[in-house]
């Protein structure tokens, strides 16, 4: 037991140490959190023959991250990183798939919505199926992401599958614009923001459970509590 009259100096040092430790956790950058060890722990679980193994590199992620400094600021950065990579893992099979598996065989019109988004007209010779870490889809998303990042998303959507930095940038663009606004409501709402109409509300329970499982695992690895409201 520490007695105030004898140990005041040590107590002050102890309290300051605790506060400094808390501040250092808060001050951690995403680059400090998503280490090459953490990243490789994900991609190493994919098949060695996967196209994504040589495409989705840790350095490409870090370079893309420079364009989106707001990533990691909506919540504890460790929890946000865990959520992001949980979805990336599920969408790409541990960073294996660059394109949606059935995407290239899909009709060009399948991911085209000209009526609701006339400002992003579909190129009839292009298809806007899922590509990249979050599997960017639909003409409106390709158009908006291209405007923000600096590539022709409507006329060259294949760029997302050809340039690893742009590929990660599209995922981060979608995240900060669509997912970050709801991340404070729990992991469940991040699922809804990414694939809610298909998976949430008993639409695809196994897919929801897979995302939650990855999220909890990554939270444990990064030393942060997953928080409430995990399943949508």
C-alpha positions in Angstrom: 0.0 0.0 0.0 1.3 3.4 -0.9 0.9 6.1 1.8 0.3 9.7 0.4 2.6 11.4 2.9 5.5 9.1 2.0 5.0 8.2 -1.6 3.5 11.2 -3.2 6.4 11.6 -5.7 6.2 8.0 -6.8 2.4 8.1 -7.1 2.7 11.2 -9.4 5.2 9.4 -11.6 3.0 6.3 -11.7 -0.1 8.3 -12.7 1.8 10.3 -15.3 3.1 7.0 -16.7 -0.4 5.7 -17.0 -1.6 8.8 -18.8 1.4 8.8 -21.1 0.7 5.1 -21.9 -2.9 5.9 -22.8 -1.8 8.8 -24.9 0.7 6.7 -26.8 -2.0 4.2 -27.7 -4.2 7.0 -29.0 -1.3 8.6 -30.8 -0.4 5.4 -32.7 -0.7 5.8 -36.4 -2.3 3.2 -38.6 1.1 2.4 -40.1 2.3 1.6 -36.6 -0.7 -0.7 -36.0 -0.9 -2.5 -39.4 2.6 -3.9 -39.2 4.1 -6.1 -41.9 3.7 -9.0 -39.4 0.0 -8.3 -39.0 -0.5 -7.9 -42.7 1.5 -11.0 -43.7 -0.5 -12.9 -41.1 -3.5 -12.3 -43.3 -2.1 -12.8 -46.8 -0.1 -15.8 -45.8 -3.3 -17.7 -45.3 -4.2 -17.5 -49.0 -3.2 -20.0 -51.6 0.4 -19.4 -52.9 -1.0 -19.4 -56.4 -3.5 -16.5 -55.7 -3.2 -13.5 -58.0 -3.5 -11.2 -55.0 -0.4 -12.5 -53.3 1.9 -10.4 -55.5 -0.6 -7.6 -56.0 -1.9 -6.6 -52.6 1.4 -5.6 -50.9 1.8 -4.0 -47.5 3.8 -1.2 -49.1 0.9 -0.5 -51.6 -1.5 -0.3 -48.6 0.8 2.2 -46.8 1.2 4.3 -49.9 -2.6 4.4 -50.5 -3.0 5.3 -46.8 -1.1 8.6 -47.3 -4.0 9.8 -49.5 -6.6 9.1 -46.7 -5.2 10.5 -43.4 -8.8 10.4 -42.0 -8.7 6.6 -41.9 -8.3 5.5 -38.3 -9.7 8.6 -36.8 -13.4 7.7 -36.4 -12.8 5.2 -33.6 -9.8 3.7 -31.8 -7.4 3.2 -34.7 -6.8 -0.4 -33.7 -10.5 -1.2 -33.8 -11.0 0.6 -37.1 -8.0 -1.3 -38.6 -9.4 -4.6 -37.4 -12.8 -3.8 -38.9 -11.3 -2.7 -42.2 -9.2 -5.8 -42.6 -11.9 -8.1 -41.4 -14.0 -7.0 -44.4 -11.0 -7.1 -46.7 -10.2 -10.6 -45.6 -13.8 -11.8 -46.3 -14.2 -9.9 -49.6 -10.9 -11.2 -51.1 -10.3 -14.5 -49.4 -7.3 -13.4 -47.4 -6.2 -11.0 -50.1 -6.3 -13.7 -52.8 -8.9 -12.3 -55.2 -8.4 -9.1 -57.1 -11.7 -9.3 -59.0 -15.1 -10.7 -58.2 -15.0 -14.4 -59.0 -17.9 -14.4 -61.4 -17.5 -10.7 -62.3 -15.8 -11.0 -65.8 -18.7 -13.2 -66.9 -21.4 -10.8 -65.7 -23.4 -8.8 -68.3 -22.2 -5.2 -68.6 -25.6 -4.0 -67.4 -25.5 -6.0 -64.1 -23.7 -3.3 -62.1 -25.0 -0.3 -64.1 -27.5 2.1 -62.6 -27.9 5.0 -65.1 -31.3 6.0 -63.8 -30.4 6.9 -60.3 -26.9 8.2 -61.1 -27.1 9.8 -64.6 -24.0 11.9 -63.7 -22.0 8.7 -63.8 -23.1 7.2 -67.2 -22.1 3.6 -67.8 -19.7 2.8 -70.7 -21.5 0.0 -72.6 -18.1 -1.6 -73.2 -17.2 -1.8 -69.5 -18.4 -3.6 -66.5 -18.4 -2.4 -63.0 -18.3 -5.6 -61.0 -16.3 -6.0 -57.8 -12.6 -5.2 -57.9 -10.0 -4.5 -55.2 -9.9 -5.1 -51.4 -13.5 -4.0 -50.7 -14.7 -5.2 -54.2 -15.7 -1.8 -55.5 -18.9 -2.2 -57.5 -21.4 -0.2 -59.6 -20.8 2.7 -61.9 -21.6 5.4 -59.3 -18.9 4.1 -57.0 -16.3 3.8 -59.8 -17.2 7.3 -61.0 -16.9 8.9 -57.6 -13.8 7.0 -56.6 -12.1 7.9 -59.8 -12.9 11.6 -59.3 -11.4 11.6 -55.8 -8.4 9.4 -56.5 -7.6 10.6 -60.0 -8.3 7.8 -62.5 -11.1 7.3 -65.1 -13.3 5.0 -63.1 -16.1 5.0 -65.7 -14.0 4.3 -68.8 -11.2 2.3 -67.2 -12.6 0.4 -64.2 -10.0 -2.3 -64.8 -7.4 0.1 -63.3 -8.6 -1.0 -59.9 -7.4 -4.5 -60.8 -4.2 -3.4 -62.5 -2.8 -0.8 -60.0 -2.3 -2.0 -56.4 -2.1 1.5 -54.9 -5.2 2.7 -56.7 -6.9 -0.6 -55.7 -6.3 0.1 -52.0 -7.2 3.7 -52.5 -10.7 2.7 -53.8 -11.2 0.6 -50.7 -10.1 3.4 -48.4 -12.3 5.9 -50.3 -15.3 3.7 -49.8 -14.4 3.2 -46.2 -14.0 6.9 -45.2 -17.1 8.0 -47.2 -19.6 5.1 -46.4 -18.3 3.1 -43.5 -16.7 5.6 -41.2 -20.0 7.5 -40.6 -21.5 4.4 -38.9 -18.5 2.8 -37.3 -19.4 4.2 -33.9 -22.6 2.2 -33.9 -20.6 -1.1 -33.8 -19.2 -3.6 -36.3 -22.7 -4.7 -37.3 -23.3 -1.4 -39.1 -20.1 -1.7 -41.0 -21.4 -4.9 -42.4 -24.6 -3.2 -43.3 -22.7 -0.4 -45.0 -20.7 -2.9 -47.2 -23.1 -5.7 -48.0 -26.1 -5.2 -45.8 -29.0 -5.8 -48.3 -27.5 -9.2 -49.1 -26.2 -10.4 -45.7 -27.9 -8.6 -42.9 -31.3 -9.4 -41.3 -30.9 -13.1 -41.9 -29.9 -12.6 -45.5 -26.7 -14.6 -45.2 -25.9 -15.6 -41.6 -22.7 -17.6 -42.5 -21.2 -14.5 -44.3 -22.0 -12.3 -41.3 -20.4 -14.8 -38.9 -17.3 -15.0 -41.0 -16.9 -11.2 -41.0 -17.4 -11.1 -37.2 -15.0 -14.0 -36.6 -12.2 -12.2 -38.6 -13.0 -8.9 -36.7 -12.8 -10.5 -33.3 -9.5 -12.3 -34.2 -7.9 -9.0 -35.5 -9.1 -7.1 -32.4 -7.4 -9.7 -30.2 -4.2 -9.5 -32.3 -4.2 -5.7 -32.0 -5.1 -5.6 -28.3 -8.5 -3.8 -28.4 -12.0 -4.7 -27.3 -14.3 -5.4 -30.2 -17.1 -3.4 -28.6 -20.9 -4.2 -28.7 -23.3 -4.8 -31.6 -21.3 -7.2 -33.8 -24.0 -8.8 -35.9 -26.4 -7.1 -38.2 
